[in-house]
Amino acid sequence: MHDDAGPPNDALTPPIDWRSILLAAIALLGMLVLVLLISIQTNTDKARDDALRQQAHSYEVIIRANALTTAIARAEAALGRYVVSADKALGREYSDQWGKAADQITRLRQVIGPGAEQQAQVAALRTAFDARGKELTKTALYSVYKRDRDALGAYYQIRETPALNDLNDKLDAVISSERRVLASRSEAAAASIAQAKTATRVLTAFGVLIVFGAILLGWLTVVAQGERAAADAEAEAERLRAAELEDAVQAATAELRQEAHERELAEAQLRQVQKMEAVGQLTGGIAHDFNNMLAVVLGGLELAKRHLHTGGPHAQRHIENAMEGANRAAALTRRLLTFSRAEPVLPEAVQVGELVAGMSDLLDRTLGDTIEIVTYDDGKPWRAWIDKHQLENAVLNLAVNARDAMDGRGTITITAGTTTLVENAVGECAAGDYAMLAVRDTGSGMSPEVLERVFEPFFTTKPVGKGTGLGLSQIFGFVRQSNGEITIDTAPGKGTAVTIYLPRYVGVQHADEAERSTSGEPGPARGALDILVVEDDPRVLSATVSALTDLGHHPIGCDDPLDVPARLAGIESLDLVVSDVLMPGQTGPEMVAANAEALGGVPVLFVTGYAGEADPTLFGGHTVLRKPYTLAVLARAVQDSVQRGGGPTRHAAE
């Protein structure tokens, strides 16, 4: 019996096509391999591109750092030329170049990475830069005050200082840090590429085993290799471009140095021409003023002579006019010496309140009727050990600046006071008592940017021809030289107050000092003195001997300092030596030092019209009298020298 139910179930189920499944699996694996290869290649390209971008960024940082080094070198070179030549144009060039260097630091901070370490390095670089700037500014100030030897000495000292080394170290640290970052990123990119190569080899081998995948993967590998080769070629091109850029920077730097050298040669020739032109202009201006004053002197003397011969009643008035003209000429000479910093620094005990009170007429005449001047004094008789003339010039300079800030109309308040400070309460002031002088105006005030540079030499906000930029820097140098401090309180639209702090002087004051300082006529001579007068100019020697004779003394003239030992041997007694300072053969201080044993402590009065660069300490604490002088001033100077000397009178028996 046949079973008609049909074929078995096995015959009805189609056979499994393992080949199709294998091919599908191979295709799937091939697609997976392809996806993996694409992913690996993409990551590799990204790592390479990132490395190239970071490399370009690092080169930019290094170029900025090199530009900063170049700017600093130009500024220091300009300072060196300024110190050697004392040309104000070079001083301004130094100030401009140093400002450009500061701009380079700002640009470096903008382009450098945001990392805390890199930003900290730039901040440290800025601090070192500011410290170096203070050294250079101090050296520039010496040239501003015409202290050429000090300026040269300071310049050679700052050529190798801790501040300079610190600045160079900070620059090297920035560059080295950037190079380390570049090396780290390059290593990471190289590692990523190496991993990609390993994965590619494994997948390629696996593709070979699955035939189609091997062909597909082989094709993809060829494509990947081509792309990698193109990437390597592009990277090499980027490297070559970076090298070319660095070469271009070096070539530009060499060209700038050559231009700077050529400019120095041209500037040297121009400076010589400018010096001759400036000498001509200065000579003409001084000759004009002196001719006017000499006209008053000669005219007055001639009229006085005529009235004396004819018995006219106005001879006294003409003589007084002639003396006024001579005094004006002497004042002009003193201002010229002060301006050129050639007048010796002669400190004395000065009461600030009295000095301001004595300047009221001068300030009124100088500032004009549209300026109201208000003065205050706390009444304390504190004194400061300073050069009186320099303090007067500082007050006058501050008052003129205040007038200009108010456009010629407003109120200037001058306050003389006292204060007691703790250490570093005001700038670098030590703890102690201070005499204080403040000049306040109702002008426009200063912006923070102007206030930051106000003490820099040659910096001014006045129009061209209205200011040199030296006024406040000279005041700053004078105050620091006096161991004091100066501060400025200002804001736009709220006026400006400049305050000077000077250490209180507590030295012993002669009992008659105040009386002698206000006396206008010579007091009675304290006995006839035997005085040796040493003066190389025969006319000045004759005038001095005659003046001392009229004062009741017994002067002995000597026209050569080298003859002093012979004169001393023939003098029976000696109470005072009156000596000029600058003389051929020997200066006055040298003469006194050479004959110290023979003089035996006899008081000395130095008389000078110009002491050049003489160190004030060479005067040995003796009284110094400035030429020209009146009979009353000479009498006071003789009395002061004898009282200050306090030494024994020299007699032949000694």
BALODREN-164381 format. One line per 5 residues: number of its first residue (from 1); their letters; for each residue x, z, y of C-alpha. Coordinates in nm, 3 decimals. Layout:
N
NUM> a> X/Z/Y | ... .
This chain:
654
1> mhdda> 0.000/0.000/0.000 | 0.149/-0.107/0.330 | 0.154/0.104/0.635 | 0.029/-0.109/0.928 | 0.080/0.159/1.189 .
6> gppnd> 0.360/-0.041/1.355 | 0.737/-0.020/1.398 | 0.907/0.316/1.423 | 0.958/0.492/1.764 | 1.332/0.414/1.763 .
11> altpp> 1.256/0.044/1.769 | 1.023/0.090/2.061 | 1.276/0.291/2.280 | 1.521/0.063/2.462 | 1.887/0.145/2.401 .
16> idwrs> 2.071/0.337/2.673 | 2.301/0.106/2.871 | 2.608/0.326/2.895 | 2.794/0.045/3.066 | 2.550/0.031/3.349 .
21> illaa> 2.561/0.404/3.375 | 2.939/0.389/3.371 | 2.939/0.112/3.628 | 2.694/0.308/3.838 | 2.912/0.614/3.799 .
26> iallg> 3.218/0.410/3.882 | 3.041/0.264/4.185 | 2.929/0.610/4.288 | 3.278/0.745/4.238 | 3.417/0.444/4.421 .
31> mlvlv> 3.182/0.509/4.711 | 3.281/0.875/4.702 | 3.647/0.779/4.700 | 3.580/0.539/4.988 | 3.402/0.809/5.183 .
36> llisi> 3.687/1.051/5.117 | 3.945/0.794/5.222 | 3.755/0.718/5.542 | 3.718/1.087/5.616 | 4.086/1.152/5.555 .
41> qtntd> 4.187/0.855/5.770 | 3.957/0.967/6.052 | 4.101/1.316/6.050 | 4.453/1.173/6.041 | 4.380/0.948/6.341 .
46> kardd> 4.229/1.238/6.530 | 4.531/1.459/6.456 | 4.766/1.180/6.565 | 4.570/1.113/6.887 | 4.561/1.484/6.968 .
51> alrqq> 4.937/1.507/6.912 | 4.997/1.210/7.143 | 4.775/1.356/7.414 | 4.946/1.693/7.390 | 5.284/1.516/7.399 .
56> ahsye> 5.187/1.332/7.719 | 5.059/1.658/7.870 | 5.387/1.832/7.783 | 5.587/1.552/7.944 | 5.375/1.587/8.260 .
61> viira> 5.442/1.964/8.269 | 5.816/1.904/8.225 | 5.815/1.639/8.499 | 5.636/1.880/8.735 | 5.893/2.150/8.658 .
66> naltt> 6.178/1.904/8.729 | 6.007/1.803/9.056 | 5.991/2.171/9.153 | 6.364/2.205/9.079 | 6.435/1.901/9.300 .
71> aiara> 6.222/2.039/9.587 | 6.398/2.375/9.571 | 6.739/2.203/9.570 | 6.642/1.998/9.879 | 6.524/2.309/10.062 .
76> eaalg> 6.846/2.498/9.984 | 7.054/2.195/10.085 | 6.865/2.176/10.417 | 6.926/2.547/10.468 | 7.297/2.497/10.404 .
81> ryvvs> 7.314/2.219/10.661 | 7.120/2.433/10.907 | 7.357/2.728/10.856 | 7.659/2.503/10.916 | 7.520/2.311/11.216 .
86> adkal> 7.263/2.558/11.364 | 7.045/2.253/11.433 | 6.680/2.359/11.475 | 6.561/2.027/11.329 | 6.737/2.115/11.003 .
91> greys> 6.573/2.457/11.019 | 6.234/2.289/11.037 | 6.334/2.056/10.753 | 6.423/2.359/10.541 | 6.083/2.515/10.619 .
96> dqwgk> 5.900/2.189/10.526 | 6.097/2.143/10.202 | 6.032/2.501/10.095 | 5.660/2.446/10.163 | 5.669/2.135/9.940 .
101> aadqi> 5.830/2.342/9.666 | 5.542/2.590/9.694 | 5.296/2.298/9.657 | 5.478/2.191/9.339 | 5.419/2.535/9.187 .
106> trlrq> 5.047/2.504/9.270 | 5.032/2.161/9.101 | 5.222/2.296/8.800 | 4.967/2.575/8.764 | 4.687/2.313/8.770 .
111> vigpg> 4.831/2.088/8.498 | 4.970/2.352/8.263 | 4.770/2.468/7.963 | 4.497/2.735/7.999 | 4.677/2.970/7.756 .
116> aeqqa> 4.738/3.324/7.880 | 5.109/3.302/7.799 | 5.161/2.980/7.995 | 4.962/3.104/8.294 | 5.161/3.428/8.288 .
121> qvaal> 5.484/3.225/8.291 | 5.367/3.030/8.598 | 5.271/3.358/8.769 | 5.618/3.499/8.693 | 5.771/3.175/8.823 .
126> rtafd> 5.574/3.217/9.148 | 5.702/3.574/9.185 | 6.064/3.463/9.132 | 6.008/3.176/9.377 | 5.881/3.418/9.646 .
131> argke> 6.180/3.649/9.587 | 6.420/3.357/9.629 | 6.230/3.253/9.944 | 6.291/3.594/10.102 | 6.669/3.556/10.049 .
136> ltkta> 6.670/3.209/10.206 | 6.450/3.318/10.500 | 6.681/3.611/10.570 | 6.978/3.370/10.577 | 6.782/3.139/10.813 .
141> lysvy> 6.715/3.434/11.046 | 7.090/3.489/11.088 | 7.122/3.132/11.217 | 6.820/3.183/11.443 | 7.002/3.472/11.609 .
146> krdrd> 7.321/3.259/11.635 | 7.500/3.493/11.399 | 7.682/3.201/11.242 | 7.941/3.398/11.051 | 7.678/3.625/10.902 .
151> algay> 7.468/3.321/10.818 | 7.758/3.148/10.640 | 7.846/3.465/10.455 | 7.486/3.522/10.350 | 7.451/3.161/10.241 .
156> yqire> 7.754/3.176/10.013 | 7.635/3.509/9.876 | 7.291/3.374/9.781 | 7.438/3.075/9.600 | 7.455/3.294/9.291 .
161> tpaln> 7.211/3.590/9.304 | 6.982/3.766/9.054 | 6.682/3.613/9.231 | 6.824/3.261/9.185 | 6.909/3.326/8.820 .
166> dlndk> 6.564/3.472/8.765 | 6.403/3.164/8.923 | 6.609/2.932/8.699 | 6.524/3.143/8.393 | 6.153/3.125/8.475 .
171> ldavi> 6.173/2.745/8.510 | 6.360/2.717/8.178 | 6.101/2.947/8.019 | 5.814/2.718/8.130 | 5.989/2.407/7.996 .
176> sserr> 6.100/2.576/7.672 | 5.751/2.713/7.611 | 5.599/2.370/7.657 | 5.851/2.218/7.417 | 5.774/2.483/7.156 .
181> vlasr> 5.403/2.409/7.189 | 5.478/2.037/7.150 | 5.691/2.098/6.840 | 5.421/2.317/6.683 | 5.153/2.056/6.738 .
186> seaaa> 5.375/1.780/6.605 | 5.442/1.982/6.289 | 5.068/2.040/6.242 | 4.997/1.669/6.281 | 5.275/1.581/6.034 .
191> asiaq> 5.134/1.829/5.782 | 4.786/1.680/5.818 | 4.922/1.329/5.759 | 5.118/1.450/5.454 | 4.803/1.605/5.305 .
196> aktat> 4.614/1.283/5.367 | 4.882/1.085/5.183 | 4.863/1.319/4.883 | 4.485/1.293/4.860 | 4.506/0.915/4.888 .
201> rvlta> 4.748/0.892/4.596 | 4.525/1.106/4.372 | 4.215/0.907/4.455 | 4.401/0.579/4.407 | 4.516/0.685/4.061 .
206> fgvli> 4.163/0.792/3.973 | 4.030/0.456/4.097 | 4.272/0.268/3.872 | 4.120/0.448/3.569 | 3.772/0.340/3.666 .
211> vfgai> 3.865/-0.027/3.723 | 3.620/-0.125/3.992 | 3.696/0.189/4.179 | 4.065/0.112/4.136 | 4.018/-0.236/4.285 .
216> llgwl> 3.802/-0.098/4.564 | 4.032/0.192/4.624 | 4.331/-0.041/4.612 | 4.175/-0.257/4.877 | 4.092/0.046/5.085 .
221> tvvaq> 4.447/0.173/5.039 | 4.585/-0.156/5.166 | 4.354/-0.134/5.465 | 4.450/0.230/5.523 | 4.819/0.148/5.500 .
226> geraa> 4.774/-0.129/5.754 | 4.593/0.102/5.988 | 4.856/0.371/5.939 | 5.131/0.120/6.013 | 4.948/0.018/6.328 .
231> adaea> 4.911/0.385/6.423 | 5.282/0.443/6.364 | 5.364/0.140/6.575 | 5.135/0.269/6.848 | 5.298/0.614/6.828 .
236> eaerl> 5.640/0.454/6.855 | 5.523/0.257/7.156 | 5.396/0.579/7.316 | 5.731/0.743/7.251 | 5.914/0.450/7.409 .
241> raael> 5.683/0.464/7.712 | 5.751/0.837/7.750 | 6.126/0.773/7.730 | 6.097/0.497/7.990 | 5.901/0.735/8.217 .
246> edavq> 6.171/1.001/8.185 | 6.441/0.743/8.264 | 6.240/0.634/8.567 | 6.220/0.995/8.689 | 6.597/1.036/8.651 .
251> aatae> 6.661/0.709/8.834 | 6.426/0.812/9.116 | 6.603/1.148/9.143 | 6.943/0.978/9.166 | 6.807/0.742/9.432 .
256> lrqea> 6.668/1.034/9.633 | 7.005/1.208/9.618 | 7.178/0.897/9.743 | 6.924/0.864/10.024 | 6.977/1.232/10.112 .
261> herel> 7.354/1.175/10.134 | 7.308/0.873/10.357 | 7.059/1.066/10.569 | 7.311/1.349/10.611 | 7.569/1.106/10.745 .
266> aeaql> 7.318/0.957/10.988 | 7.197/1.302/11.093 | 7.556/1.413/11.160 | 7.599/1.124/11.403 | 7.258/1.190/11.560 .
271> rqvqk> 7.334/1.561/11.599 | 7.650/1.480/11.794 | 7.452/1.258/12.030 | 7.179/1.522/12.065 | 7.436/1.793/12.133 .
276> meavg> 7.586/1.595/12.418 | 7.239/1.521/12.557 | 7.135/1.887/12.527 | 7.456/2.000/12.699 | 7.386/1.761/12.984 .
281> qltgg> 7.026/1.880/13.026 | 7.123/2.247/13.005 | 7.410/2.203/13.249 | 7.185/2.025/13.496 | 6.915/2.292/13.477 .
286> iahdf> 7.158/2.582/13.517 | 7.340/2.404/13.799 | 7.009/2.353/13.981 | 6.913/2.722/13.957 | 7.259/2.847/14.049 .
291> nnmla> 7.282/2.609/14.344 | 6.955/2.748/14.478 | 7.080/3.105/14.439 | 7.424/3.025/14.583 | 7.251/2.861/14.877 .
296> vvlgg> 7.077/3.192/14.945 | 7.404/3.386/14.905 | 7.620/3.153/15.116 | 7.352/3.104/15.379 | 7.290/3.477/15.409 .
301> lelak> 7.661/3.558/15.434 | 7.719/3.283/15.691 | 7.428/3.406/15.905 | 7.547/3.766/15.868 | 7.899/3.660/15.974 .
306> rhlht> 7.760/3.480/16.282 | 7.550/3.779/16.381 | 7.848/4.012/16.337 | 8.058/3.793/16.572 | 7.780/3.754/16.827 .
311> ggpha> 7.650/4.109/16.801 | 7.309/3.998/16.669 | 7.074/4.264/16.523 | 6.990/4.085/16.196 | 7.322/4.099/16.009 .
316> qrhie> 7.196/4.369/15.772 | 6.889/4.165/15.678 | 7.099/3.854/15.602 | 7.339/4.059/15.387 | 7.045/4.200/15.191 .
321> nameg> 6.911/3.845/15.133 | 7.254/3.739/15.005 | 7.266/4.038/14.769 | 6.917/3.954/14.639 | 7.033/3.599/14.560 .
326> anraa> 7.341/3.733/14.381 | 7.127/3.974/14.178 | 6.898/3.687/14.076 | 7.201/3.488/13.962 | 7.320/3.787/13.758 .
331> altrr> 6.974/3.825/13.600 | 6.971/3.453/13.511 | 7.312/3.488/13.343 | 7.193/3.789/13.144 | 6.881/3.601/13.026 .
336> lltfs> 7.095/3.305/12.917 | 7.325/3.536/12.719 | 7.028/3.711/12.560 | 6.868/3.377/12.468 | 7.192/3.256/12.307 .
341> raepv> 7.238/3.591/12.130 | 7.585/3.613/12.288 | 7.522/3.938/12.479 | 7.649/4.242/12.287 | 7.398/4.479/12.129 .
346> lpeav> 7.435/4.804/12.325 | 7.190/5.065/12.199 | 7.090/5.367/12.402 | 6.825/5.639/12.397 | 6.508/5.474/12.536 .
351> qvgel> 6.170/5.639/12.599 | 5.919/5.366/12.516 | 5.647/5.493/12.752 | 5.879/5.493/13.053 | 6.005/5.144/12.964 .
356> vagms> 5.650/5.002/12.955 | 5.565/5.174/13.285 | 5.875/5.025/13.445 | 5.777/4.672/13.332 | 5.435/4.672/13.501 .
361> dlldr> 5.545/4.467/13.804 | 5.736/4.219/13.586 | 5.435/4.172/13.356 | 5.199/4.122/13.652 | 5.422/3.853/13.801 .
366> tlgdt> 5.480/3.681/13.467 | 5.124/3.676/13.329 | 4.933/3.598/13.649 | 4.625/3.737/13.821 | 4.377/3.619/13.556 .
371> ieivt> 4.521/3.859/13.296 | 4.422/4.226/13.312 | 4.694/4.461/13.182 | 4.594/4.808/13.060 | 4.861/5.060/12.955 .
376> yddgk> 4.833/5.390/12.770 | 5.097/5.657/12.700 | 5.043/5.966/12.483 | 5.289/6.157/12.701 | 5.530/6.266/12.428 .
381> pwraw> 5.894/6.220/12.543 | 6.010/6.071/12.210 | 6.301/5.829/12.234 | 6.437/5.547/12.017 | 6.804/5.440/11.976 .
386> idkhq> 6.777/5.071/12.062 | 6.900/4.801/12.298 | 6.678/4.845/12.605 | 6.703/4.481/12.713 | 6.600/4.351/12.371 .
391> lenav> 6.294/4.579/12.366 | 6.197/4.459/12.714 | 6.228/4.098/12.596 | 6.014/4.180/12.290 | 5.737/4.332/12.505 .
396> lnlav> 5.747/4.038/12.745 | 5.741/3.786/12.456 | 5.442/3.958/12.292 | 5.258/3.968/12.625 | 5.317/3.594/12.684 .
401> narda> 5.196/3.515/12.330 | 4.885/3.728/12.395 | 4.818/3.540/12.719 | 4.845/3.204/12.542 | 4.611/3.326/12.264 .
406> mdgrg> 4.349/3.407/12.533 | 4.393/3.072/12.712 | 4.521/3.252/13.021 | 4.221/3.482/13.076 | 4.145/3.822/12.921 .
411> titit> 4.273/4.177/12.874 | 4.606/4.286/12.724 | 4.634/4.651/12.620 | 4.985/4.798/12.581 | 4.997/5.139/12.411 .
416> agttt> 5.306/5.361/12.389 | 5.256/5.636/12.135 | 5.410/5.838/11.854 | 5.332/5.887/11.488 | 5.466/6.052/11.175 .
421> lvena> 5.479/5.836/10.861 | 5.524/5.905/10.493 | 5.766/5.682/10.303 | 5.652/5.317/10.275 | 5.327/5.393/10.461 .
426> vgeca> 5.412/5.102/10.691 | 5.624/4.831/10.530 | 5.963/4.966/10.425 | 5.971/5.253/10.678 | 6.131/5.575/10.558 .
431> agdya> 5.943/5.902/10.602 | 5.982/6.055/10.949 | 5.884/6.041/11.316 | 5.845/5.706/11.492 | 5.796/5.588/11.848 .
436> mlavr> 5.518/5.330/11.848 | 5.448/5.034/12.078 | 5.132/4.823/12.037 | 5.029/4.506/12.224 | 4.662/4.407/12.172 .
441> dtgsg> 4.479/4.105/12.311 | 4.121/3.978/12.317 | 4.217/3.629/12.205 | 4.124/3.401/11.917 | 4.313/3.591/11.643 .
446> mspev> 4.492/3.436/11.345 | 4.378/3.296/11.012 | 4.527/3.440/10.688 | 4.729/3.120/10.642 | 4.890/3.152/10.987 .
451> lervf> 4.946/3.528/10.945 | 5.137/3.468/10.621 | 5.395/3.247/10.798 | 5.398/3.402/11.145 | 5.751/3.551/11.113 .
456> epfft> 5.909/3.233/10.970 | 6.173/3.071/11.195 | 6.050/2.751/11.370 | 5.686/2.812/11.268 | 5.447/2.781/11.563 .
461> tkpvg> 5.081/2.694/11.621 | 5.140/2.595/11.982 | 5.135/2.228/12.088 | 5.459/2.029/12.091 | 5.675/2.138/12.382 .
466> kgtgl> 5.492/2.470/12.429 | 5.675/2.684/12.173 | 5.990/2.688/11.960 | 5.865/2.910/11.677 | 6.149/3.156/11.740 .
471> glsqi> 5.977/3.431/11.944 | 5.821/3.642/11.669 | 6.110/3.579/11.430 | 6.353/3.713/11.695 | 6.133/4.020/11.748 .
476> fgfvr> 6.116/4.070/11.370 | 6.495/4.055/11.345 | 6.542/4.296/11.638 | 6.299/4.552/11.490 | 6.454/4.534/11.143 .
481> qsnge> 6.802/4.559/11.299 | 6.681/4.881/11.465 | 6.562/5.016/11.124 | 6.201/4.984/11.234 | 5.896/4.790/11.118 .
486> itidt> 5.643/4.552/11.275 | 5.280/4.496/11.169 | 5.005/4.257/11.279 | 4.632/4.339/11.271 | 4.429/4.026/11.334 .
491> apgkg> 4.125/3.824/11.230 | 3.978/3.494/11.357 | 3.772/3.561/11.669 | 3.866/3.934/11.687 | 4.198/3.927/11.871 .
496> tavti> 4.543/4.037/11.758 | 4.730/4.368/11.771 | 5.109/4.369/11.714 | 5.255/4.717/11.654 | 5.627/4.803/11.654 .
501> ylpry> 5.752/5.123/11.486 | 6.097/5.252/11.592 | 6.267/5.561/11.441 | 6.268/5.863/11.669 | 6.610/5.945/11.817 .
506> vgvqh> 6.683/6.318/11.834 | 7.041/6.302/11.964 | 7.165/6.525/12.245 | 7.087/6.397/12.595 | 7.303/6.477/12.896 .
511> adeae> 7.134/6.715/13.136 | 7.165/6.475/13.427 | 7.085/6.156/13.238 | 6.733/6.126/13.376 | 6.855/6.194/13.728 .
516> rstsg> 7.129/5.933/13.701 | 6.897/5.672/13.551 | 6.660/5.688/13.851 | 6.915/5.731/14.128 | 6.965/5.420/14.335 .
521> epgpa> 7.270/5.532/14.535 | 7.604/5.665/14.411 | 7.615/6.043/14.397 | 7.909/6.240/14.520 | 8.222/6.187/14.312 .
526> rgald> 8.310/6.483/14.097 | 8.661/6.506/14.234 | 8.905/6.225/14.296 | 9.006/6.067/13.964 | 9.328/5.890/13.868 .
531> ilvve> 9.204/5.564/13.715 | 9.394/5.281/13.544 | 9.213/4.946/13.599 | 9.301/4.670/13.346 | 9.164/4.328/13.451 .
536> ddprv> 9.323/3.983/13.410 | 9.131/3.816/13.697 | 9.316/3.909/14.021 | 9.003/3.876/14.239 | 8.795/4.099/14.013 .
541> lsatv> 9.088/4.343/13.986 | 9.118/4.362/14.365 | 8.743/4.412/14.409 | 8.729/4.684/14.143 | 9.027/4.871/14.290 .
546> saltd> 8.873/4.853/14.638 | 8.535/4.977/14.508 | 8.693/5.273/14.329 | 8.897/5.356/14.638 | 8.579/5.359/14.849 .
551> lghhp> 8.427/5.600/14.595 | 8.712/5.842/14.660 | 8.921/5.778/14.349 | 9.288/5.678/14.303 | 9.290/5.348/14.109 .
556> igcdd> 9.602/5.178/13.972 | 9.570/4.806/13.895 | 9.712/4.624/13.591 | 9.654/4.249/13.547 | 9.790/4.218/13.190 .
561> pldvp> 9.682/4.436/12.895 | 10.028/4.391/12.741 | 10.179/4.572/13.042 | 9.967/4.884/12.987 | 10.235/5.078/12.788 .
566> arlag> 10.483/5.036/13.075 | 10.222/5.142/13.331 | 10.128/5.449/13.126 | 10.492/5.554/13.113 | 10.508/5.559/13.493 .
571> iesld> 10.175/5.739/13.558 | 10.197/6.113/13.615 | 9.827/6.186/13.546 | 9.533/5.981/13.420 | 9.162/6.070/13.409 .
576> lvvsd> 8.997/5.738/13.315 | 9.075/5.384/13.194 | 8.854/5.100/13.326 | 8.917/4.787/13.117 | 8.774/4.438/13.088 .
581> vlmpg> 8.671/4.334/12.733 | 8.782/3.971/12.691 | 9.138/3.914/12.816 | 9.422/3.683/12.705 | 9.676/3.843/12.478 .
586> qtgpe> 9.465/4.148/12.393 | 9.100/4.240/12.423 | 9.004/4.567/12.587 | 8.920/4.745/12.257 | 9.248/4.617/12.106 .
591> mvaan> 9.443/4.747/12.405 | 9.281/5.091/12.379 | 9.346/5.107/12.004 | 9.710/4.999/12.045 | 9.773/5.270/12.308 .
596> aealg> 9.558/5.544/12.153 | 9.850/5.785/12.111 | 9.977/5.733/12.468 | 9.626/5.771/12.614 | 9.575/6.099/12.430 .
601> gvpvl> 9.193/6.098/12.439 | 9.149/5.981/12.801 | 8.789/5.849/12.855 | 8.743/5.471/12.866 | 8.492/5.257/13.058 .
606> fvtgy> 8.462/4.898/12.930 | 8.345/4.634/13.180 | 8.221/4.300/13.047 | 8.039/3.992/13.160 | 8.043/3.830/12.817 .
611> agead> 8.157/3.990/12.492 | 8.106/3.688/12.270 | 8.071/3.786/11.905 | 8.249/4.120/11.950 | 8.124/4.390/11.715 .
616> ptlfg> 7.959/4.669/11.925 | 8.122/4.929/11.697 | 8.462/4.823/11.834 | 8.369/4.990/12.166 | 8.410/5.324/11.986 .
621> ghtvl> 8.115/5.491/12.159 | 8.263/5.443/12.506 | 8.043/5.349/12.802 | 7.999/4.973/12.856 | 7.921/4.836/13.204 .
626> rkpyt> 7.787/4.481/13.241 | 7.911/4.254/13.519 | 7.810/4.205/13.792 | 7.736/4.556/13.915 | 7.671/4.738/14.239 .
631> lavla> 7.872/5.023/14.389 | 7.600/5.270/14.283 | 7.604/5.146/13.923 | 7.985/5.164/13.913 | 7.977/5.524/14.039 .
636> ravqd> 7.724/5.626/13.773 | 7.925/5.451/13.502 | 8.245/5.634/13.602 | 8.066/5.970/13.598 | 7.899/5.893/13.266 .
641> svqrg> 8.231/5.785/13.107 | 8.407/6.106/13.211 | 8.117/6.324/13.089 | 8.078/6.133/12.762 | 8.454/6.123/12.694 .
646> ggptr> 8.500/6.499/12.725 | 8.868/6.448/12.641 | 9.168/6.608/12.808 | 9.319/6.465/13.121 | 9.652/6.299/13.050 .
651> haae> 9.951/6.436/13.244 | 10.312/6.329/13.244 | 10.412/6.664/13.100 | 10.228/6.578/12.783 .
